[in-house]
């Protein structure tokens, strides 16, 4: 795998990058097992205990482009979750996995090295903080043949990337391939960015306040029904490229008026307080440097040509769906008599 193999030619109007400076380095992980704590229950923001599938493993039912709301799950990671469980030679705690988290960029190539799918290539679609996994998408027939523990090598390429003509816009976790295919262009001195949603920073929860944005994500809270409807959050999809208003994500995740963060939705909804669909930061800067353009196709499935992009569909978060179902229960009982 060479740099030229993963650096497509610039589309007309796409931003220039510092391609000659970038380093491609390999990082490695294994397909991660799902984890469950001593208690199987997750206590929701509504006080209800639930037993649900969560992070890790190989998710066969959901891939990038599918809805991340309307799932009987908590923090679901679409397709394949990867971790490096090796020990650092110098004793740095979790060092190999933190390298996997830090250096991997959205859009990087992921090659299977072991098992029945050895040689197959997928694409990185996310990074998930807390559990510290990297997410990769493969076609469904490959997902069915992958096994927990299979080794996957990622050609990490994009750390240190700069937009030559947009010095006020900080780039993180973005591969050259993503930048070239996103549909970014220039309008005067501003960078035009296609996004599916504009999200108020007041909704951002878990992950807020981290000192860097090179690893992990932060979550969109979806516990207020009116806000979910107003901002169309019920039709969020895995891989949606979204903007967060009044958020300064250049050197960490903070509330700051007049700044915009743009990122990618990487994991699914949650009932846990402060949690929800997770967003990995890709671009950040002041409003004067960025111009947002609404585009329903601004999703990794379409941008990276991973698969046909399903149409968005609206769904209520799990707790709200359960409340509606329970409220309708007496009517169902009467109708069944």
N, C-alpha and C positions, 0 to 999 in steps of 0.2 A: 504494500500500500504506500504510494508516494503522495507528496503534497499535490502534485498536478492531478492526481486521480480524485481528490476530494475538494479541489478548488475550481469550481466551474467558472467559465468566463462571465464577466460582469454583464448583466442585462442593461439595456439602455437606461441611463438615469440613475442606476444603483450607485451607492456611495463607494468611493475609493477607500481601501484599507491598507494597512502597513504589512502587506503579505510577505515581503522579503525579510521582515524581522521575526516572523512567527516560527515557533518551534513545534514540530510534531513529535510526540513522545507516547509510548504505549503504557497503558495502565491495565490492570487485570482484576477481575472479580469472579465470583462463582454465583450461579443462580441461587438466590437466598431462600431459605425455608420461611414460611409464615411463622410468626411467633405469637404465642398466647401466654398471658401472665398466670400467676397462681390462681387468680379468680378469672373465670371466663367472662365476667360481666364488665361492660363499659357503662358508667353512670352518665346519662345524658344531661344536658343543660336543663331539661325539664324534670330531672330527678328520677327518670325511669331507667332501670337497669336493662341492658340488652345484650344478647349474645349474637355477635355478627362476625363475618370474615373481615380481615383487616389487611395490614401491610405484608409484603413479602410474597414469595411463591411465583407461580406462573398462572396468570389470569387469562383464561380461555374465552370468557364471555365479553370482555371489554378491551378495546384497543384505542389508540389515539384516534380522535374524531368522534367517538361515541359519547353519549351524554354522561356527565359526571355527577348529575343530580337525578334522583329517582332510583337510587340503588339501595338494596337491602345489604349495606356494607358500611364500613367506617374507615376512611382514609385508603380506599382501594387504589392500588397502583396498577395501571393497565399494562397488559402483556407481561414483561419479564422484569423482575427485581434482582439487582446484582449488588453483592457486597464482597469485600476482600477481608477474609477472616485471618489472614497471615499476621505474624508478629514482626514488628520492626527489629532489624538487626541491632539498632542502637537503643532499643527499649522505648522509643517514642510511643505513647499510648495510642493504639489504633492507627498508627502512622500509615500503613499501606492503604487502609480504607479511606483515610482522610485525603491521601493523594488521589485516589479514585474520584472522590467527591469534588476536590478542588480543581483538578486539571481537566476533567471531562466537560465538554461543551455540547449544548443542544445541536443536533445535526451531525455529530461525529459518527463514524462507522464503527459497528460492533461486530466482531467476528467470533463465531463459536470455535473453540479449540479442541473440545473433547466431546465424547458421546456420539450418538447416532446422527447428530446434526453438524458434526465438525466440518468447517469450511463455509457454512452458511453465514451470510452477512445481513445484519439488521442496522437500525439507526437509533441513536440515543434521543429520547424524547423528554427526559426529566431528571431531576435530582430532588430527593426528599430528605429534609432535615429531621433531626430527632432520631429517626430510625437509621438515617445515613445510608440510604440506598441510591443507586443510579438505576434509571428505568430505560429500557430499550424495547423497541417494537420490532416484531418479526411477523411474516405471514402466518395465518392461522395453522396451516399444515405443519409448519416448523414448530410453532408453539406446542402442538399436540405431541411432538416427538422429543422436545427438550425435557431434561430431567433436573431436579434439584441437585445442585453440586456441579453441574456442567460448567466448565471454565469458559469465560467470555473475555476476549481482549478488546480494548477500546483504543482507537487511534486518536488520542487526545490532541486536539488542534484548535486553537482559538484563544487560549489564555494569553493576555497581553494585547489583544486586538484593539486597534484604534480606528476611528473614522477620520481619515486625513483632513477632510473639509469641514468637520463638525467637532471642534475641540472641546466644546462644552458638554457634549454627550458622552457619558461613560458607558462602556460596553463590558458586560460580564457574561460568562457562560454561553456565549454565542459563537458558533463555528462560522468560518468563512462561507461555507455552503448555505447556512441559514441567511446570512447577511445578503448574499448574492441573489437569493430566490424569494425573499420576503416581499418584495415590491416596494422597498424603500426608495425614495427619490428626494430631490432637492427642490424647494420652493423658495426662491430668494436665498436667504441665509439659513432657512429652517429645514430640518429633516422631516419629511412626510412619512408617517408610520401607519400602515393599515392595522386596525384592531377590530375585534368583534364587540367589545364592551368597554364602557368607561365606568370605573368603580370608585366610589368615594372612599378616601383613606380611613374614614371613621369606621368602616366595616372590617378593617384589617386586624387580625388577632394574633394567634400563635406565631412566633417568629419575629414579631415586632421588637425592635431594640437590639438586634444582633449587631455586632461590631463590624461585620463584613457581609457581602452578598455573594461571595465566591462559592459558598456552600449552602445547601438547604433552600428553603422556601418560606413563605408566610401565607397565612390562611385567610380566606374570605368568610366572615361570619354570616350565617343565613338564618338567624333566629327571629327576625322581624319580618312578618309576612308582607306588610305593605312595602317595605324596602326591597324585598325580593322581587315583587311585581314591578315596582317602579324602574328598577335597573335591569330587568329581564334576566335575573340571575338563575332562574329556573331552567333556562336553556343553555347554560354553560356546558361545554364539551371538553373532554381531555384534549389538550393540544391547542385550545383557543389562545390567541395572542391578545392580551387585554391590557388596558391602561389603568393606572391608579392615580387619581387626582390628589394634589396636595400631599405627595409622598416623595421624600428625598431618599433615594436608594443608591446614591453614589458611593458612600463609604459605610453603609449600614442601612438599617430600615427605620426611618423616622418620619413623623408627621412634620411637614413644612409647607406652608402655603406658597404657591407660585412654582412648585416643582412637580414633575411627572415621572412616574416609574412605569415601564412597560415590561410585561413578562408573559410567561407561558403557564397555562393551567396544567399541573402535573399529576395531581391525585384527586380523589373524589371527596364527596361531602362527608360530614361528621356530625354526630349528635352531641359531642363533648363540648363543654363551654369553651369559647374562644377559638374553636376550630371550625374548619370547613374546607372547601376546595383550595388546594395549595398553588401558589404562584411563584415560579422561579424568575428572579429579575434578570432581564436581558439588556435593557437600555434605561438610562436615567439621566435627567438633566433639568434645567429650568424651562418653564413654559415658552420663553422667547426662542428657545433652540429647537423646539419640537412642535410639529403640527400633526394632529391625529386625524385619520380618515376612516370612517366606518366602512367595514368590509366583512360581510358574513362568511367569506371564504378565508379569512385570515386565521388559519388553523394549520398546525404542522402536517396533518394528513394531506392537505392540498398543497401547501407551500413546498414541502419536501417530497411531494409525489409518492407518499407512502401507500395510500389507498384512496378509493373514491370517498369523498367526504359526505357522510350522512347529513341529511337536513336537520337543523336544530329542532328540538321538541321541548315543550315546557313541562316541567315536573315540579311538584312541591318537595321540599326536603323531607327526610324520613319521618321526623317527629310530627310535622304538620300533616303528612299523609296518614299517620296512625291516628291522630286526633280526629281527622275527618272520617276515617273508617269507623272508629268507635262511636262517633256521634250518629252515624247512619245505622248502627247495629240494631236499635229498637225497631226501626222501620223494616229492616230486613227480616227480623224475627216475626213481625206482624204479617208481612207479605208471605212468609213461609207457612203460616198456619192454614 
